[in-house]
Amino acid sequence: YADGWSSAKEDKDPWVMFESRKGIRARYVRFTPETTRQTQLGRQRPTKLRIILNKREVFEIDVPKDPWEKAVLDLGKKTRIKQLEVHIAALHGGTLGQTHTGLSEIELEE
């Protein structure tokens, strides 16, 4: 939570990608928006994420309105994740390309 990823203010398609040569097995992927500190409440935050898994599977998930609740992608079974690409598809309280946005944390859980 201390650090995270934040897009450039003018980025109209903010995204981040992680790769693992061996892959990491997970069933759930949890996302925490960067607006997790008390001083950040009310700021623009992601409302929808588009996730591309291993360059072939595409998922869209909603980010809960509660700033303390994480967005969860349930893959349905344990899956080896070698590449995880996360796009912020929509914002609350701002417009993509006109404000910073990002994520504090991405968790992989079996």
Residue pairs with C-beta under 8 A, 6 or more apart in sequence:
1 32
1 36
1 37
1 104
1 105
3 104
4 34
4 102
4 103
4 104
4 105
5 16
5 34
5 102
5 103
6 34
6 100
6 101
6 102
7 14
7 88
7 100
7 101
7 102
8 14
8 100
9 98
9 99
9 100
10 97
10 98
11 96
11 97
12 96
12 97
13 87
13 96
14 87
14 88
14 96
14 101
14 102
15 85
15 86
15 87
15 88
16 85
16 86
16 102
16 103
17 83
17 84
17 85
17 86
18 83
18 84
18 106
19 82
19 83
19 84
20 81
20 82
20 83
21 82
22 82
23 80
23 81
23 82
24 80
24 81
24 108
25 78
25 79
25 80
25 81
25 110
26 75
26 78
26 79
26 81
26 108
26 109
26 110
27 74
27 75
27 76
27 77
27 78
27 79
27 109
27 110
28 72
28 73
28 74
28 75
28 107
28 108
28 109
28 110
29 51
29 72
29 73
29 75
29 81
29 84
29 106
29 107
29 108
29 109
30 70
30 71
30 72
30 73
30 105
30 106
30 107
30 109
31 46
31 49
31 61
31 63
31 70
31 71
31 72
31 73
31 86
31 103
31 105
31 106
31 107
32 70
32 71
32 103
32 104
32 105
32 106
32 107
33 45
33 46
33 63
33 67
33 71
33 101
33 102
33 103
33 104
34 40
34 45
34 101
34 102
34 103
34 104
35 41
35 43
35 44
35 45
35 67
36 67
36 68
36 104
41 67
42 93
43 93
44 91
44 92
44 93
44 94
44 99
44 100
44 101
45 63
45 67
45 91
45 92
45 93
45 101
46 63
46 71
46 88
46 89
46 90
46 91
46 92
46 101
46 103
47 62
47 63
47 90
47 91
47 92
48 60
48 61
48 62
48 63
48 88
48 89
48 90
49 60
49 61
49 63
49 71
49 86
49 87
49 88
49 89
50 58
50 59
50 60
50 86
50 87
50 89
51 58
51 59
51 60
51 61
51 73
51 84
51 85
51 86
51 87
52 58
52 83
52 84
52 85
52 87
53 59
53 75
53 79
53 81
53 83
53 84
53 85
54 80
54 81
54 82
54 83
55 83
55 85
59 73
60 89
61 71
61 72
61 73
62 71
63 71
64 70
64 71
65 92
70 105
70 107
78 110
81 108
84 106
86 103
86 106
88 96
88 101
88 102
88 103
90 96
91 99
91 101
94 101
